[in-house]
Amino acid sequence: MLKVLRSRNREFRKAVFIGVPVVALIVFSALAIIRNISSAVRATDFNPGRIIDDSVFYDKDSMNVQQIQAFLNSQVGQCDTWGSGPSGRGDGRTAAQFAAAQHSSYWHQPPYVCINNYHENPNTGETSFEKGGGAFSGGISAAQIIYNAAQEYGISPKVLLVLLKKESQNVLNDNWPVKGQYKYAMGYGCPDSGPNYTAACVNSKAGFYKQMTLAAWQLKYYKDHYKDGGYSLRIGWNNIQYSPNPACGTKRVNIENVATLSLYIYTPYVPNDAALANFPGTANCGAYGNRNFFMFYNQLFGSTTDDKVEIVKSNVALPKDSYAVSANSSLNLDIENGAINSNGARIQIYAANSSKAQQFSFEQTDDGYYVIRNLGSGKVLDVAGGRTINGASVQLYDYNGTCAQKWALSRKPNGKIEILSKCNGNKALDIAGGNVNSSGAKLQLYSRNDTPSQEFNIKSLSQGLNGTFKISNFVSNKVIGIKNEEASAHIVDFVSNSPIQQFEIKKYDGVFYKIKSISSGSFLEITENVNAKQLRFNHDRQNSCEQLWSIHADERGAYKIQNACSGGFVIDVVNGAINANGSYLQGYSSNNTDAQRWKIEDVNTIKALDEQISNSDEVEGKHVVSTMTTLAMDVASGRMTNGANLQIYNQNKTLAQNFTIEKTSDNLYIIRSDNGKVIDVSGGRISNGTKLQLYDYNGTCAQKWKILKSDNGLYEILSACDSNKTIDVSGGMIGVSGTKLQLYSRNQTLSQQWKLKQ
């Protein structure tokens, strides 16, 4: 068989670009490589935006080692290891005789190692060429090398085999290959920087094991980093060159998936019409790498596309309401020409105008999908003809219950919503041409591609809740609060003006609410547990549906508070114990019981925490600070030194129980003993159980306090470091003289309430 030493055009990618001087040789070689191309596919069927689907490309388990080996055996036939068979040049010479006549180190003497017999030691670089032509101790087979690379980097072995076919000098099919054919078998490390766009290969990347492993690694790297901004190509619309020669021009290609994007990064050229029409031959300004990948894959393994219908379900639970749907550019979904009563009216994006043509409801059907209904006419969004091909138009039509009118809503990590067809979950509502900023751009069905043209905001047209609220059970009046030690949600008796029982409720994304604790700043969320869906408070997780809620009232004015995640669990009192103080809350399937019905009352009379600080003329001055049991705050053993512990003790009128409350310039307080030292949180550790002590004043928040007066006339003394931490009698033992004082989370018990007596 004729050996053609072809150029490699890439570092981390290679175009199979054929220059004019070697056209005749290349055509001969290409024709020799291609066998039994399936009549079911033609090169003109090549879809530049969808060369191969992600599900096919990244199927690392598509072949095991034995299947790869069997495939390699089928490609080679009878291997002429010792060069005794005909060279394939038609001159009567054997392979070994032909090689000897070339007087070149490239054309070495036997053994000639076919791909199905090839072994290599990854540690030493030794190959079957040096070890007798086959297996040897420490070597692993080509099939194993391919399988290992596929498994480690998550690439289909079929993809690696096709890349080997298109990138190598016919190593996949040659029955007497020389060692040089393995050197850059995957085209890795061969940039298009040589003369006339030929390869300038990096010697450190040479060898079959390195080539296969690094190529698989590179493809995984593309998948993991294609959004990082380091590549000129991206998902969506791109101008891609026809060949390495920029003078040949470009084609505008809408890249639909990561696998196709990776092939273009690896080989950044698109075949022109002539190259497709002339397969397997050449064309002026033709590049053939991606054309050949498509054809070789179809020849060897079948279709590059996975057209199995994907079933998707919504992970967004929308309440009944009226909505506007906006594109990423803030243009609204709109019925063309306002023709809301016309079957077949096209759906477009258009400048927001508050008309009926831009108002929709999302109605959930029994199968979990949504019907998107125009509020003006009752007609629904429909895929024309029920087709699922790319480019199928989206229109308004009478409801008929088919999958062409049902949609799944999928929240993306950036908070945007994908609207996916029930007919095929791989197809999304899409703005044609990616024209997200073009008023009048039409809507179509298109393969999911993770671009802004398939991202929407769904905004409620009703004003809704916005402010600070108390949430209580509709029947028992027990109030939702935060149990600080566990950050869990429970119901307790109402405490007037308690921030632990106050929540900021406001729209987050135009549809759903976030419920934020006034006292901790954390957000109510639903979380998985072994046996149930727990409710707790956590830091802001931005677009996480676990922290998003829909709130809607029934006919009696009771609210149902439903999570936005799939499943639509509602806030529920565990075991229905609505009258029990401390009952925990959970997420539970809606059942319309009293455990799921809530009152939401505006707390517009509650001021921010700093505004609750008592007037200075009430608290400033010298005081005995005592509990309800009249035990006084006391310096243990009368030791007025740095580090002396604070406790409660029988009142004794000593200096150890005299404290002066002084207001600071930042509207906080320090509590000073008679010798000038102040009450201090030991080590500045703002955590439960930290002891309180005397210490020299240093101006830190560990020595400053907020003093709040409760309705019962007693005071809380809160840390300026964390308003949720307060001076507390350890163990709640307010009647036991000698009990130490500590810092602890607020809990509205008497162990945290103090009398001030001048």
C-alpha positions, 0 to 999 in steps of 0.5 A: 500500500502506498505510504503518503507522509501527510502533513499534520496541521495543529497543536491540540488540533489538526486539519486534514488539509490537502495542498495542491502539490500532493493532490494526486497522492492524497486522492489515491490514499484517501480512496484506499482508506475508505471502504464500503461507505454506507449508501444511507449517508452522503457527505452532503448530509453533513450538518456543520452545526451538529456533526455529532451529539454529546450523548454519542461523543461522550459515551465512554462505555460504548466499547470494551477492550475486547470490542475494540480489539475485535474492531482493530482486527476487522480493520487490518485483515492479515498483517504482513509483520515480516514484510514478505507479502506484496508491497501494494505498489504493483512492481512485484516487490515485497514490502521489505524490498520496497522499504529497503529500496527507499534508503530512508530511516522512515522506511525501516526493515521488519517487523511491521506492526499492525494496529491490532498487534501493537503494544507499548510500555507507557513508562519506557516508550518501548514498542512492538517495533523493538520487541519482536513485532507483538506483545511483550512484558510491560507492554499494553495493547493499542486496544487497552491504550484506547480503552484506558484513555476513553475511560479516564477522560470520558470520551467514546472509544468510537470517537477516538478510533474515528479520530485515529482514522482521520488523523493518522497515515492510515495506521488503522487499515495498513497491513504493514505500517512503519513506526513513523505512522504511529508517531503523530497518530492523533495529530496532537501537538502539530500546529498549522505553523509550518510552511504553506500551513503544514504541520510543525509537530512537537517531538515531545508529544510523539508516540502512540500512547502519548498521542491517544492519551493527550488527545482524549485529555484535550477533548475533555479539557474542551468540554470542561473549559469551553465557557472560560473565554479562551477559545475564539469558537463558542456554542452558537453562531461562529464564522469558521474558516473553510481552510487554513488559508484565510483567503478562502473565506468563512462560513457562518455556523450555529454550533449546537453542542459541546461535542461539535464545538470540540471538533471545531476547536480540534480542527477549526475548519468547515468543509465548503460545498465542493469538498462535500460534493467531491467526497472522498476527493478534494476541492479548491480551498477544501478542508476535510477533517470534520467532513471525514470525521462525519463520514468515517463515523457513519461508515464504521459505527453508524449515525453520529446523532442520537435522535432518541426522544428525551423525556424531561420534566419541569424542575420549576413549580409556577403558581397560577398567575399572569406572566410576561415572558422576556428574552435574555435581552428583555424583549417580551414574548409576543404574538405577531401583529397582536393577532391573539385570536388567529390560529397560526399567528407566529410567536416573536420577541417584541418590545414590552408594551403591556398588551394582551399579546404579551400576557400568558398563564402557565397551567400545569397539566396532570402529566406535569407539563405546562400549557402556555396560554394567551390570556387574551384569547385562551389559545396556546403556544404550539409547534406547527405540525407537531414537528420536532425538527430544528427550525419548526415554527412556534405559533398560537393555536387552539388547545388540543392536548398534544405534546406540541402544546406542552412544555417543561420548564427547566431552571438553569444554574444562572436562574434563567428558564429553558422551555422544552418541548414534551415531544422531545426534551432535547428541543427547546423554545429558541429565538431564530438566528440567536437574534436575542436583541432583535425586536420581531425575531421569530420563535422556533423549536431547536436543539438545546444548545445552552445559549442566550437564545434559549434562556427566558425570564418569566415575570409575574404581572401581579405586584405580590408581597414585598416587605417584612412579615410575620408568618403564623399558622392560620388556625393556631396562631403559632409563629414561624421562627428560626431555631438558632442552634440548628438553623431549622424552622419551627413554630412557637408562641409570638414574641412582640417585635422579635426579629427571630419571628420576622421575615423579609419576603420579596420577589427574587426573579419576577415569579418566586419569592425569597424568605429571609430571616430578619435576625440572621440574614439567612434564607428559608430553604428546603433540604433533603433528609433521609426520611423527609424534606426538612426546612432550615435557614441557610446563606443565600444560594442565589439561583437555587430553587431550594430557596425559591417559593410561590405564595398564593392565597385560598378563598379564605385568605390562608396562604400556601407556601410552595417550593419552586423545585420539582415536586412542589412541596409546601411548608407543613408542620411535622405530624400536623402538631400546629398547637405544640410549641417548638414543632418543626416545619418540613416540606410535604406534598400539598394536602390542604390541611391546617398544617399547611395554611398560613397567615402572612401579616405585614410588620410595618411597625417593626423597626430595624434592629438598631432602631430598637436600642433604648433611649440613652436616658433610660439605660445610661448611668450606674446600675445593678444588673440583675435577673428576674430572681434578683441575682446580680451580675457580678465579677467572680470573687471580686477580682477586678483584673483582666480575665476575671469571670462574670457570673450572677450572685446574691446582691451584696452592694459591693463594687463587683456588682456596680456597672456603668452603662456608657453610650459610644459614638457609634450608638452602641454601649459599653458596660464598665466596672468600677475600676474602669475595665469593661465586659468583654467576650473572651478572645473575641470568639462570637460563638455559643458558650464563650465566657464573659470577662472583665478586660481593659477597653480596646474599642472592639465589637467584643466589648460593645453592646446593643441594649433592647427593651422588651414589652415586659420592661426587661432588657436584652444585651446583644453583642455588637459583633453579632446581634443574634448573640446575647449575654446569657446565664449558662444553662438557664440557671437564673436562680443559682448564685455563682452561675457563669455568664456566657455569650449565646444565641438569642432564644427569648428566655429569662436567662437572657433578660435583665433588670437595670436598677440605678 
